[in-house]
Amino acid sequence: MAATEPDFIILLDYQTGSGADTLRHFLENHPLMKLTPAVQHHRYLKLQYAELTPGPANVGAVEKTRVGNVPDRSEVMLMSYRYHWVMWGSMVVLIGLMLFSITRGTVSLSLMQVLGALKIVDEPVSAMVSRIVTDLRVPRMLLSVLTGAGLAMVGALLQTTTRNDLADPFLFGLSSGASAGAVLVITRFGDRLGVLTLPVSAFVGGVCSAIAVMLLFHFKKQRGAEHLILCGLAISFLFGALTSYFIFSGDQRAASSVLFWSLGGLGLATWNNLPFAVFSLVLLFAFVLLRWRSLDGVLAGEQTALSLGINVSRLRIEIFLCCALATSLMVALTGVIGFVGLMVPHLCRHFAGVKHLLLLPLCGVWGAILLCVGDIFSRTILAPQELPIGIITAGIGGLFIIMLLARNSS
């Protein structure tokens, strides 16, 4: 029974005694059963024997079970209202942060100067201020929003397909491949091959790592979620070793550039680069709109999904390829920015639940908020110098995991 990893367990009580409670105590103390999702999250359904026996006695029992386990209409409406309030409130906060982000930097600007440079209000601004806003800060702000939203959505999708709450884009070797491609160009060629060489090489490296993971996963006879994670970890370590070799054997004068890129940053933001980030976000939204029913079905467990006619293996491959393409495009522009895809889905599930049509949009908005806030701090903590944004997200992510461990232990 433990090998099937049940999501729910039905406890059948033949009498009015404590048979179901005794069985529950046994499951929670069994060395294997206590590791299953049902026992870890206390997902039990207690039924009396009368509820499964045809006859007049089971009518009241079934009605009692329905009332105790299914939320009534008022609770459903309250949950819907809460989600919409959170969603619209988050949108307002995001818009405010986007405007505030444009005002922060080496040269501080007022909100009226920003609105005047954007032609929203009739406010005279100098040519220098207009150029700072339109050519530097707006592309940077948009890249932070698009990248944060994309990484959060990718994390939610990967957590669904692996049924692992710790899954994120960097657990599957996607960032390691992109890092290897970028470091190869930085240490071997510098900027002799053009401005777009670094993003293109990082994208190619990310795609190569994704292909390697899928080939390794395809050749295994057993293709469960845990095997996909192991394949990703193996490829991640291999590309990590390759990256270290490139750094050690390459041009040591480029070490500072390698360090800054590996820690993540938004310095490559230009109007020419933004279409790549937009494409990655559109790709993720399109995939969710086309496959949201299958994604919801996978949450019920692999066996349940198969009984619903869902090809789980093919769906995992589709999710992984979609996430690999989107992650490679974003990492190619921003470098390695971790923990966004890990933290945001955890927080959003408390308000959006597990339905992907509600969860993914909220993840996108909150991911954009997180990276926008991180970008503001990266430009102000050591001003006029810029702190790599990956340091900020790593610090926040570490504190977040400590909080999760403390909550689970309590």
N, C-alpha and C positions, 0 to 999 in steps of 0.2 A: 504493500500500500504506500509506503514512503517513497518508493521509486517512481510512482506516478505523480508526485508533487501536487496533491490536491489543493485547489483554491478554497473549497468549502467542504465541510464534513457534516453529515447528517447524523445526529445522535438519537437513536431510537430507544424509547423507554416503554417497556411492556407493561409496567404497573405505574402507580402514582408515586413510587418511591424515588430513590436517588440513583437509579441505574445510569442515567445519562450523565449525571455529575461525576459518578465514579469513573466512567469511561473517559470523560474529559480530563480528569486528573491523571489518568493513566497515559493519555496521549501527550500531555504537557510535560511529563517526566520521562517519556521514552526517548532514548538517545538519538533515534533516527526521526521519529515522527515530530519531535519538537523543532526540527529544522525545516519542515514543510511550510509553505505560505499560509495554509489554513490555520495551523496551530500558532505560528508566529504572530499573525494578525487577529487571532481569536475569531475566526469566521466559522461559527457553528450554527446549526439549525436544529433545535430540539423538538422532536415530534413524539407524541404519544402513539401507542399502538392503535388506539381507536381511530386515529386520523388516517390510517392506511387500510382500515377494514370497512368494506361497503356496509352501509346501514345508517339508520337515523343518528346513531351516536357520533358519527364522524362529522356531522354538519357543523355543530358548534365548535368542535375542536379545530377544524380547518379554518373557520372564521376567526377564531382566537389567534391562530398562527398568522393569518393574513394581517390582522390588525397589528400584531406585535412586530412584524418584520418588514412590512411595506409602508412607506411614508404616505400619509394622506395628502389630499389635494392642497391643503393650506401649506404643508411643509414643502411640497414641490414648488408652489408659487413663491414661497419665501426664498428658497434656494435660487430660483431663477432671478428674482429681483436683486438678491445679493450679488449674483454674478454680473448682472448688467451694471449695477452701481459701481462695482469694483473695476469693470472694464472701462466704462466711460470716465471714471475718476482717474484711472491710470493713463488714459489718453490725454487728459488735461495736464496731468503732471509731466508727461513726456513732452508735450508741446512747450510747456514752461521751461523745462530743462534744456530743450533744444535752443531756445532763444537765449537762455542764460549762458549756455556753452559758447555761443558766438561772442559774447561780451568778454569772456575770460581769455587771457593770454599775456604775452609780453607787453603788449599795448592794451591797456584796459579801455573798453568802449562803453558808452552808455546805451541803454535800450533804445533811446530815440535815434542815436547814430546808427545802430544796427537796422532799425526799421527804415530809416532814411536811405541807407545803402541798398536795402532790398526793395526800395520804391513802394513800400507799404504806406508810409506817411510822407507828407511833403516837408522833409527836413533837409536843409542843405548840408552836405558832407564833402570833405575834401576827396581828391582822387586817390590819395594814399589809403584813407579809411575805406573807401569803396572797394579798392583792390584787396585790402586785407580781408574784408568780409566776404566778398564774392569769390575770390580766387583761392583763399587759404582756409578760412574758418568754416564756411558753409560746406565745402566738400568734406572736410574733416568731420564735421558734426554728422553729416549724412552717412558717411562711412561707418562711424561708430554705431549709429542707430541700426543700419542695415546688418552690420556684422553681429551685433548683440542679438538682434531678433533671429538671425539665421542660426547662430550657434545654439541658442536656447531651443529652437524648434528641432534641430538635429539631435540634441540631447534627449528630448522627449521621445522622438521616434526610435532612437537606439535603445532607450530604456523599455520601450514597448516590445520591440522585437526580441530582446534578450531576457525580458522580465527580470531585469537587474536594475535596482534603483541607483547603483553607482556607475552605470554606463554613461559615457560621454564621448564626444568625437575623438578624444585623444587616447582612448582606451584601445582603439582598433588600428593603430598604426597610421592613421590618416595624417596627423600632424608630423609624425616622424619622417614620413616620406617627403612631405613638403619641405621640412627643414633640411633634409639631405640634399634635395635639388637646389635649394637656395644657397646653402653653404658651399656646394660645389662651384657655383657660379661666382660667389663672393671671393673665395680663396684661390680660384684658378684664373678667372677672367676679369674680375673687377667690374668696371662700368664700360669696358671697351666694346661690348656687344649691344649697347643701347639701353634706353630707360626701361623698356618693358621686359628686358631679359630676366630680371629677378622674379617678377610675378609669374612669368611663363614657366620658368624653370621650377619654381615652387609648385605650380599647378601640375606640371608633368610628374614631379616626384610624388605628389599626393595620389595621382591617378595610378602610378606604378605600384605604390603600396597597396592601394585598394584592389588592384588586379591580383597582386600576390596573395592577399588575404583570401580572396574568393577562389583562387586556384587551389590553395591549400585546403580550404573548406570543402571544395567540390570533390577532392580526392578521398575524403574521409567517408567511410561507410555510414557512420552515425553523424547526423547533421542537426544536433540540438543547439539550443541557444548557448549553452556553456562551451560547446566546441567552437562556435564562432568567436567567443571571447578569447579562448586560448589561441586560436589562429591569429587574432589581432594582436595579442600580447607578443607572440613569437615574432611577427613581422615588425612590430614596434621596436623590439630590442635589436633586431638585425639592422634596421635603418638607423637606430640610435648609435650603434657601433660604427656604422658607415659614416655618420656625421662626425663623430669624434675623430675618425681617421682623417677625414678631409681637413678638419681644423688643425690637427697635429702636423700633417705633412704639407699643408698649403702655405700660403703667404701669411706670415705671422703679423704683418702690418694690418691685415684685414680683420684681426681678432676682435677689435672693438666694434666693427660693423656687424660681425657675426653675433656678438653678444647682444647688441641692441635689437637685432632682428629676432633672435631666438626668445627674447623676453617680451616681444609684442610691442607694437606701436602703430600709430596712425599717420606717420610722417609721409607715407606714399599716397595719401589721399589727393586725387586730382579729379577734375571732371571727366577725364578720359578713362579713369579706372572705375568710376562708379557704375557703369553699365554691367560690369562683371558681378558686382555685389547685388545689383538689382535682379539680375538673371538668376542667381542662386536662391534668392528669396522667392521669386515667382515660381521657380521649380519646386520648392518645398510646398508652397501653398497649393499648387496644381496637383501635386501628388496626394496631399491630404484630401482635397476635394474629390479626387477620383477613387481613393481607396479607404475612406474613413470607416466604412462598414466592416471591411476586413480587419482594419486596425483595432476596432472595438471588439471584434470577435476573438482576436488573439489574446486579449486580456482575460478571457474566461478559461484559458488553458489550451494547450496544444490539442488534446484529445477532443475537447469541445469544439475548437475551431475546425478540426477535420470533419467532425460530424455535421457542421454547418456548411460544408462544401468549400472551405478555404484551403487553398494549397499553401501550407505554412512555409515550406521550404522555398517556394518561388517568391512568396511575399517577403521573406527575410532577405533574399538576394536583391529584390527590387528596392527595399528600404535601404539596404547597405550601399548599393550603387548610387542611389539618389543622394544619400547623406555624404558619400565620398566625393561626388562631384561638387556639391554645394560647399563642403568643408574645404576642399582644395582651392576653390575660387576665393574663399574668404581668407584662408591662411596665406595665400599667395599675396594678398594685399596688406595684411595687418601683422603677419608673423604669428607666433604661437601665443594665443591668449586662452588660458585654461580656466576651468571651473565654471564658466558661464553655463555650459550645457548640463552641468551636474546640479548646480544650485537651483536654477530657475524652475525647472519642472517640479521639484519637490515643493517649492513654495506655492506654485500655481494650483496644484492638485487640491489644496485645502479650499479653494474658492471655485474652481472649475470642475472638480470631479475628474473622472477618467475618460469621458467622452471626448474624442479628438477634435470634433468640430468646435468645442468650447475650449478645450485645453490648449491647443496649438496657437490660436490667436492671442490668448492671454500670455502664453509663454513668449511669443514674439514681442509683445508690448513691454513686458517686464524685463526681458533680455536687453531690449533697446535702452530702457531706463538704467539698468545696471551698468552697461558699457558707457553710456553717456555720462553718468556720475563718475565712473572711473576715469574717463578722459578729462573731466574737469579737475579732478584731484591730481592727475598726472601732470597737468600744466601749471598748477598753483603751489604744490608742496615744495618744490625746489626751484621756483621761478627765479630767474628767467630760464633755467635749465628745465628739460623735460624728463620726467621719470617714466620709464617704460610701463605701459599700462598692465602688462602681464604680471608685474610685481604686485600691483594693487589687487587685481582679481585673485592672485594666488593667496595673498594675505586674507582676503575676505573668504575665499573658499576654505582655507584651513580652519578659520574660526567657525565656519558653518558646519564642517564635519565634526569638530569638537562638540558643538551644540547637539548634533544628531546623536553622537555617542552618549552624551550626558543624558539626553532625553530617553534613549533606549535603555540605558542602565537603570534609570529611575522607574 
